[in-house]
Amino acid sequence: MPAKKKTNSFIKQLKKYISIKGLEIVIHLVNGEVIELQNNVRLEKNNIVVRNKNREFHIPISDIKSIDLYAA
């Protein structure tokens, strides 16, 4: 499967998972960092946008190595 098609498929799946309330998403980045997401997450173009209190940060899709999902 070409890389572009694989990326689009991943983004479509990710949109579905982000929209499910009560789902905990654990993101493993290429640099080894692990980020746990529960609320206030949205997808914008090729970034996951996370809002915590008054801060907002972006996680590029290209930096994601894998994602684990847990029902909270």
Secondary structure, DSSP 8 states (H G I E B T S, - for coil): --HHHHHHHHHHHHHHHHHSTTEEEEEEETTS-EEEE-SSEEEETTEEEEEETTEEEEEEGGGEEEEEEEE-
